[in-house]
């Protein structure tokens, strides 16, 4: 059945995300309270794309824009393409820094399309949105927390179906993201990974991944004990060391942070670094590590304190009345 559309603009706000979190390679993800804002309106004809903030002046303003590609893919599943689209993006999530900017664009397009169709939630449920987002991104670790918020574990069954389990990190846990000035391509970072890893390393990561999930979410841990468990639970042998040559300042920063007992990891494919803080435990002082000229780092980082985002993509839109396709 052809779709009918909302008469006014729909605005969606996808959060930043950090994937892997050390041992949870291609499975763990965390939503962070830093949001892009995308406004989409169905028009009579054509395509108009405007961009503010990150990527302005460099990202394409045509059908190849990732938000537009995601809108098109979602509209195909929702009943067909609208006659025209106006898309305005306010980008705050840094691009190419391992903070899920591409997943945010994909999820924004999907959820905006769903909200712009009168019965979009009936035509595409939450699992349909997750399935399409995973198809467009190639893996679910970032799109899962972007869609549902919180701390997520995402996986695919033997038939290629994706699922997600969402948990709420303990309220004492906070995150500091250290963002470098220079981006790194996810494709380049993934290309550095070996095809096979030692059995001992796989076993190590399985144990640490289970520990990290418990350290993040268990409610009754004393602050210093939680910090100790987060430190142990963020150790990794599957991907960070192999990628270190492509992000030497990030590897150096993680070394400094962990030498001082702070649980820290490469954020996603890097090169940003994420460190966990725990209220009531030894304090993480970001300025100590973000300043320029630190030995063994050699490059400045911008430190940003980000709460965990309990909510995934936020959706606001005009729902009064409909326009027939």
C-alpha positions as CSV (number, residue, x, y, z in Angstrom):
1,X,0.0,0.0,0.0
2,X,1.4,3.4,-0.9
3,X,2.6,5.5,2.0
4,X,1.0,8.8,3.3
5,X,3.2,11.4,4.8
6,X,3.2,13.9,7.7
7,X,2.5,17.5,6.5
8,X,5.4,19.1,8.4
9,X,9.0,18.5,9.3
10,X,10.3,15.6,11.4
11,X,13.4,16.2,13.6
12,X,15.5,13.3,14.9
13,X,18.4,13.5,17.3
14,X,20.7,10.4,17.2
15,X,23.4,10.0,19.9
16,X,27.1,9.4,19.6
17,X,28.2,5.9,20.3
18,X,31.3,4.1,21.4
19,X,31.7,0.5,20.2
20,X,33.8,-2.4,21.2
21,X,34.7,-0.9,24.7
22,X,37.9,-3.0,24.7
23,X,37.1,-6.7,24.7
24,X,33.5,-6.5,23.2
25,X,34.7,-6.4,19.6
26,X,31.8,-5.9,17.1
27,X,29.4,-6.7,19.9
28,X,29.4,-4.0,22.7
29,X,28.2,-0.5,22.3
30,X,27.5,2.5,24.5
31,X,25.3,5.5,23.7
32,X,26.7,8.9,24.7
33,X,24.9,12.2,25.2
34,X,26.2,14.1,22.2
35,X,23.6,14.4,19.5
36,X,23.4,15.3,15.8
37,X,20.1,16.9,14.7
38,X,18.5,16.0,11.4
39,X,15.3,17.6,10.1
40,X,13.4,16.0,7.2
41,X,10.4,17.3,5.4
42,X,8.5,15.8,2.5
43,X,8.2,18.3,-0.4
44,X,6.5,18.4,-3.8
45,X,9.6,17.5,-5.8
46,X,13.4,17.4,-5.8
47,X,16.1,17.1,-3.1
48,X,17.5,19.8,-1.0
49,X,20.3,19.0,1.5
50,X,22.0,21.5,3.9
51,X,24.6,20.9,6.5
52,X,25.9,22.8,9.6
53,X,28.7,21.8,11.9
54,X,30.9,18.8,11.4
55,X,31.4,18.0,7.7
56,X,29.9,21.3,6.4
57,X,31.7,22.1,3.1
58,X,33.0,18.6,2.7
59,X,30.2,16.1,2.8
60,X,28.1,15.7,-0.4
61,X,24.8,17.5,-0.7
62,X,23.1,15.1,-3.1
63,X,21.8,11.5,-3.2
64,X,25.1,10.2,-2.0
65,X,24.8,11.9,1.4
66,X,24.6,9.1,4.0
67,X,21.4,10.4,5.6
68,X,19.8,10.6,2.2
69,X,20.9,7.1,1.3
70,X,19.4,5.9,4.6
71,X,16.2,7.8,4.0
72,X,15.8,6.2,0.6
73,X,16.4,2.7,1.9
74,X,13.9,3.2,4.6
75,X,11.2,4.7,2.4
76,X,11.6,1.7,0.0
77,X,10.6,-0.5,2.9
78,X,7.9,1.8,4.1
79,X,5.9,1.9,0.9
80,X,7.8,4.0,-1.7
81,X,9.7,7.2,-2.2
82,X,8.1,10.6,-1.5
83,X,7.9,13.2,-4.3
84,X,10.6,15.4,-2.8
85,X,12.7,15.8,0.3
86,X,14.2,18.7,2.3
87,X,17.0,17.6,4.7
88,X,18.9,19.8,7.1
89,X,21.7,18.3,9.3
90,X,23.3,19.9,12.3
91,X,26.3,17.7,13.0
92,X,28.0,17.7,16.4
93,X,29.4,14.2,16.5
94,X,33.0,14.3,15.2
95,X,33.6,12.5,11.9
96,X,36.1,9.7,11.5
97,X,36.9,9.7,15.2
98,X,35.3,6.4,16.4
99,X,32.2,8.0,17.9
100,X,29.6,6.5,15.6
101,X,29.0,9.5,13.2
102,X,28.1,7.1,10.3
103,X,25.8,5.1,12.5
104,X,24.1,8.3,13.7
105,X,23.5,9.3,10.1
106,X,22.1,5.9,9.2
107,X,19.8,5.7,12.2
108,X,18.7,9.4,11.7
109,X,17.7,8.6,8.1
110,X,15.8,5.5,9.1
111,X,14.0,6.9,12.0
112,X,13.1,10.2,10.2
113,X,11.6,8.2,7.3
114,X,9.6,6.1,9.7
115,X,8.4,9.2,11.5
116,X,7.5,10.9,8.3
117,X,5.2,8.1,7.2
118,X,1.8,8.2,8.9
119,X,1.8,4.6,9.9
120,X,5.6,4.1,9.9
121,X,5.8,2.3,13.2
122,X,3.4,-0.3,11.9
123,X,5.2,-0.7,8.6
124,X,8.7,-0.9,10.3
125,X,9.0,-2.1,13.9
126,X,12.1,-1.7,16.1
127,X,13.6,-4.9,14.8
128,X,13.0,-3.8,11.2
129,X,14.8,-0.6,11.9
130,X,17.7,-2.4,13.6
131,X,17.9,-4.9,10.7
132,X,18.0,-2.1,8.1
133,X,20.6,-0.1,10.1
134,X,22.8,-3.1,10.4
135,X,22.5,-3.8,6.7
136,X,23.5,-0.3,5.8
137,X,26.4,-0.1,8.4
138,X,27.7,-3.6,7.9
139,X,27.7,-4.5,11.6
140,X,25.4,-3.8,14.6
141,X,27.7,-2.7,17.4
142,X,27.2,1.1,16.8
143,X,23.7,1.2,15.4
144,X,22.2,-0.8,18.3
145,X,23.0,1.7,21.1
146,X,22.2,4.6,18.7
147,X,18.7,3.2,18.3
148,X,17.9,2.1,21.8
149,X,20.4,3.9,24.1
150,X,22.3,2.6,27.1
151,X,24.8,-0.2,27.0
152,X,24.1,-2.8,24.4
153,X,25.2,-6.2,23.3
154,X,24.3,-6.9,19.7
155,X,24.6,-10.2,17.8
156,X,23.5,-12.0,14.7
157,X,22.1,-15.5,14.6
158,X,23.0,-18.2,12.2
159,X,20.4,-17.0,9.7
160,X,21.8,-13.4,9.6
161,X,19.1,-11.9,11.9
162,X,20.3,-9.3,14.3
163,X,19.2,-8.8,17.9
164,X,20.2,-6.6,20.8
165,X,20.1,-6.7,24.6
166,X,20.1,-3.4,26.3
167,X,21.3,-2.7,29.8
168,X,21.5,0.4,32.0
169,X,25.0,1.2,33.3
170,X,25.2,2.0,37.0
171,X,24.6,5.7,37.6
172,X,28.0,6.0,39.2
173,X,29.7,5.3,35.8
174,X,30.7,8.3,33.6
175,X,32.7,8.6,30.4
176,X,35.4,10.9,29.2
177,X,36.2,10.9,25.5
178,X,39.6,12.2,24.3
179,X,39.2,13.3,20.7
180,X,42.2,13.9,18.5
181,X,42.4,16.5,15.7
182,X,43.1,13.9,13.0
183,X,40.5,11.3,11.9
184,X,41.1,7.7,11.0
185,X,39.2,5.7,8.4
186,X,37.3,2.7,9.9
187,X,38.2,0.8,6.7
188,X,41.8,1.4,7.3
189,X,41.6,0.4,11.0
190,X,39.7,-2.8,10.1
191,X,42.2,-3.6,7.5
192,X,44.9,-3.9,10.1
193,X,43.2,-6.8,11.9
194,X,44.6,-10.4,11.3
195,X,42.3,-13.1,9.9
196,X,43.1,-15.4,12.8
197,X,44.0,-14.8,16.4
198,X,45.5,-17.1,19.0
199,X,43.0,-19.3,21.0
200,X,44.5,-17.9,24.3
201,X,43.7,-14.3,23.2
202,X,40.1,-15.2,22.2
203,X,39.6,-16.9,25.6
204,X,41.1,-13.9,27.4
205,X,38.6,-11.6,25.6
206,X,35.6,-13.8,26.3
207,X,36.3,-13.6,30.0
208,X,37.0,-9.8,30.0
209,X,33.9,-9.1,28.0
210,X,31.7,-10.9,30.6
211,X,33.5,-9.0,33.4
212,X,33.1,-5.6,31.7
213,X,29.3,-6.1,31.3
214,X,29.0,-6.9,35.0
215,X,31.3,-4.1,36.1
216,X,29.2,-1.6,34.1
217,X,25.8,-2.7,35.3
218,X,26.0,-4.5,38.7
219,X,24.3,-2.2,41.2
220,X,26.0,-3.1,44.5
221,X,29.7,-2.7,43.8
222,X,31.8,-0.3,46.0
223,X,33.2,2.5,43.9
224,X,36.9,1.4,44.1
225,X,35.9,-2.2,43.4
226,X,33.9,-1.1,40.4
227,X,36.8,0.9,39.1
228,X,39.1,-2.1,39.6
229,X,36.7,-4.4,37.7
230,X,36.3,-1.9,34.9
231,X,40.0,-1.6,34.6
232,X,40.4,-5.4,34.3
233,X,37.3,-5.7,32.1
234,X,38.5,-3.2,29.5
235,X,41.6,-5.2,28.7
236,X,41.7,-6.4,25.1
237,X,43.9,-8.7,22.9
238,X,41.8,-8.9,19.7
239,X,42.0,-5.5,18.0
240,X,43.6,-2.6,19.9
241,X,47.2,-3.7,19.7
242,X,46.9,-4.6,16.0
243,X,45.6,-1.1,15.2
244,X,48.1,0.8,17.4
245,X,50.4,1.6,14.5
246,X,47.7,3.6,12.8
247,X,47.0,5.7,15.9
248,X,50.2,6.0,17.9
249,X,49.1,9.0,20.0
250,X,45.9,7.2,21.0
251,X,47.8,4.1,22.0
252,X,50.2,6.3,24.0
253,X,47.3,8.0,25.7
254,X,45.7,4.7,26.7
255,X,49.1,3.6,28.1
256,X,49.3,6.7,30.3
257,X,45.7,6.4,31.5
258,X,46.0,2.7,32.3
259,X,49.3,3.2,34.0
260,X,47.4,5.5,36.4
261,X,44.7,2.9,36.9
262,X,42.0,4.5,34.7
263,X,39.9,2.0,32.7
264,X,40.4,3.2,29.1
265,X,39.9,1.9,25.5
266,X,40.0,2.9,21.9
267,X,36.6,4.2,21.1
268,X,35.2,2.1,18.2
269,X,37.8,1.9,15.4
270,X,39.6,5.0,16.9
271,X,41.4,7.2,17.1
272,X,39.3,8.7,20.0
273,X,40.0,7.3,23.5
274,X,37.2,6.6,26.0
275,X,37.9,6.4,29.7
276,X,35.5,5.4,32.4
277,X,35.2,7.3,35.7
278,X,33.4,6.1,38.8
279,X,31.8,8.5,41.3
280,X,33.4,8.0,44.7
281,X,36.5,6.4,43.4
282,X,39.9,7.9,42.5
283,X,39.1,10.9,40.2
284,X,40.0,11.0,36.5
285,X,41.3,14.5,35.8
286,X,40.9,14.9,32.0
287,X,43.1,18.1,31.7
288,X,46.1,16.1,32.9
289,X,46.0,13.9,29.8
290,X,44.5,16.2,27.2
291,X,47.1,18.9,27.3
292,X,49.5,19.3,24.3
293,X,53.1,18.0,24.6
294,X,52.6,15.0,26.8
295,X,55.6,12.6,26.4
296,X,54.6,9.3,24.7
297,X,51.5,11.0,23.1
298,X,52.9,13.7,20.9
299,X,49.6,15.2,19.9
300,X,46.9,17.2,21.7
301,X,43.4,15.7,22.5
302,X,40.2,17.5,23.4
303,X,38.6,16.0,26.4
304,X,34.8,15.8,26.5
305,X,32.8,14.5,29.5
306,X,29.7,12.8,28.2
307,X,26.9,11.2,30.2
308,X,25.6,7.8,29.0
309,X,22.6,8.4,26.8
310,X,19.7,6.4,28.3
311,X,17.6,7.1,25.2
312,X,18.4,6.3,21.6
313,X,17.3,8.4,18.6
314,X,14.9,11.0,19.9
315,X,12.1,11.8,17.4
316,X,9.9,14.9,17.2
317,X,7.6,15.6,14.4
318,X,4.3,17.2,13.2
319,X,1.7,14.5,13.2
320,X,-1.5,16.5,12.6
321,X,-3.1,15.5,9.3
322,X,-1.6,13.5,6.4
323,X,-0.7,14.1,2.8
324,X,-1.5,11.3,0.4
325,X,1.2,10.0,-1.9
